[in-house]
Amino acid sequence: GKKLIHVCLDNGFELLTMLKSNRKVKVEGIDKWLSIRDISAKLEETSLHHVTVDGVSYRFAYLIATIHGLDGRMNKILLVQQDSKGKKSWLKFRYLFSTDARMRAWTLIFLYRKRWEIETFYKFGKEQLKMGKIRVLKELALLRFVLLIFCSYTYLSLRKFETEFFEIQEISYYKLQNQEIDNCQSQMISWVYIQGQQGRPLNDILAEMHLVEISA
């Protein structure tokens, strides 16, 4: 949000991100707020420029505009459509935003493509590795989160190779993760049951599991 933008600017960083289609902007030379979705809907195909980035074709128009929370500061907003790879139509518009109004369209698209790899990394961790409920803000917690993703991915990759080798079938990381969690829970329940049968005190069992007893 606005707080993140100001933190970046206060520390000498330029911000590059994607805007939602309902974002209101005030274009240079026009003294009223307009949604970028409405602006893109009125664009003529002949007014769009073309550029190729990493072998992918794009067409775009750009705005020099301000947004709420950055009143008085002009930014670059790129209205971009990507080639649909062989189909007659282009993909829907995306709206790229940079606090550096001088940034070239090619550079903006190139940098955002690199940034998008980070998004797919987190999406994989949250969806395939079942870490979607983890919320972190501090640097140490973020480093631990990334380390957990790499460790989990490495372990599951080894298990995936073994499973596919012996069963001769493909298995997704998500399904394999579910199987591993179920196995761990079954083993934990069995272990707790055996400890109880052997007369071990509950507090000792919970302490070894790094848990605490919850009293009524």
N, C-alpha and C positions, 0 to 999 in steps of 0.2 A: 504494500500500500504506500501511501504518502510518506510514512515514517521511514520505510526502507529506501525510498528514493532520496530523501533528504540526508540520510546517513551516508549513502554512497557519494552524494555531491559534496557533503561536508568533509569527506575524507579524500577528495580528489579523484573519485572514480566516476566514469561515465556508465550509465545503466542501459542495458539492452534487454528488452523483454517483449512479450506479446500482449496486445490489448484485446479486451473483449469487444465484441461488435457493437455493444450499446454504449461504449465509452463516449462521452461528450468532449468535443474538442472545439477550440476557437482558432480557425485558420487565419493565417496572416492576411490582413486586408479585409476581413469580414468580421464585423463586430457583433456576432451572436454565436451561441453554442449549437453545434450540430453533432449528430451521432455519426461515427465513421461508417456504420452500416448504410445509412442514408446517402452518404457521400459516394460510397463505392457503387451503390445501385444506379447512380446517375452518370457513371463514367461511360464514355464512348470507347469502343474497342480501338478506334484510331488514335485515341489519346494515350494509350498504354505503350510503355517502352518495353523492350525485350532484353534479357540478359541470360547468360548461361553460367551456372556455378557448379563446379564439380561434375560436369556432364549432364546436369539437369536444367531444362529450360524453364524460365519464369517470365511472366509479364507483370508490369507494375506501374503504379503511379505513386507520387509521393506528395506529402503535405508538410509544410513548415507551420507548426501550430503549437498551441499551448494546451495543457490539460488541467483539470481541477487539481489544486494542490501545488501546482507549479506556475501559478499566474505570473505573467511577466517574463517567463523564460520560454524561448522558442526551441522546439525540439523537432526531430525528423520522424515522421510517421510514414511507413511504407505500406501501401495496399498491394498485396502480392497474390498472384495466382500461379500455381505450379502446373506444368504440363501433365496431363493425365495419362501419358505414355501410350500413345496409339489411339486413344479415344478421341472423338471429334471435339468434345467439350473440355474446358479447363476445370481444375479443382476449384472449390469455393475460395473466396478471398480470406487471407489471413492478414493481420494487422500488426506489423512489427514496429516497435518504438525504440528510439534511441535519444538520449539526452544530448548527444553530440549532433547538432543540426547540420554539420558539415560532412558527416559520414556518407560515403558513396553507397549507392544501392547494392552494388556487388559485395562490398565489404560487410554491410549489414546482414545480408542474406547468408554470406559465408560464415560469419560469426554465430548467427543464430542456428545454423545447421550444426555447428560444433557444440553449441550449448544444448541442442536437442538431444545429443547423445547422453548427456547427464540425465535428462528426463527419462529416457528409455531405460537407463541403468536403474534408477529408483523405481520405475514402474515394474521392472522385472523382479526386483527385490520385494516389493510390496505384494505383487500378484502371484508370482511363481514360488517365492520363498516364504510366503505367508507372514510378511513383516509390515502389513498395512496399518496395524494399530500402533506402531511405534511413532512417537512424536518427540523430536529432539530439537533443541535450540542452541545449546552450548557447544563449543568447538570440541571438547573432549567427548561428549555424548555422540556427536556426529561422527567422529573418528571411530568410536566403538561400533556404531551402527554400520559403517562401511566395512569394518573388519569382520563383523558378523556375517555380512552379505558374502564376502569373499570366502570365509571359512565354510559357510553353509553351501555355497556354490561348488567349492572344491570337493567337499564330502559327497554331495549329491551327484556330482559328475562321475565320481568313482563308482558309486552305487548304481548309477544309470548304466554305465558301461558294463558292469557285472550282470545286471538284470537283463539287459538287451543281449548280452553275449550268450547267456544260458537259456533265455526264453525266446530268443530270436524275434523280438517285437519292440517297437518303439514305445517309450513311456515318457510322459511329460514330467518336468520338474515339479509341477504342482501336485500331480498324483503321487509321485515318489515321496514328496515332502509329507503328504497326508499319511502315507503308509509308515514312514519313519516315526512320525509323531504317535500314531496308534500303537506301534510296536514299543516305543519308549514308555507310554502310559501303561500298557499291559505289563511290561517288565517291572515298572515301579509299583503297581498294585500288588503283583505277586511277591515282590520283595518285602513290602510292608506287611503283607499277610503272614509271611514266613517269620518275620521278626516278632510279630505279635504272638504267633503260636509258640515261639521259643521263650515267651515270657519277658521280652525286653520292654522296659518302660517306654510309654508313649513319648515323653519329653526327649529321651535319648534318640528315638527314631526321627522325631521332628528336627532335632539339632543336627543330625547327620545329613538330613535333607535340606538344611539351611532354611527351615520353616519354624514358625512359632505356634504354640497351641492357642486357640481362640476360645476363651471361656465364655459361658453364657451370662 
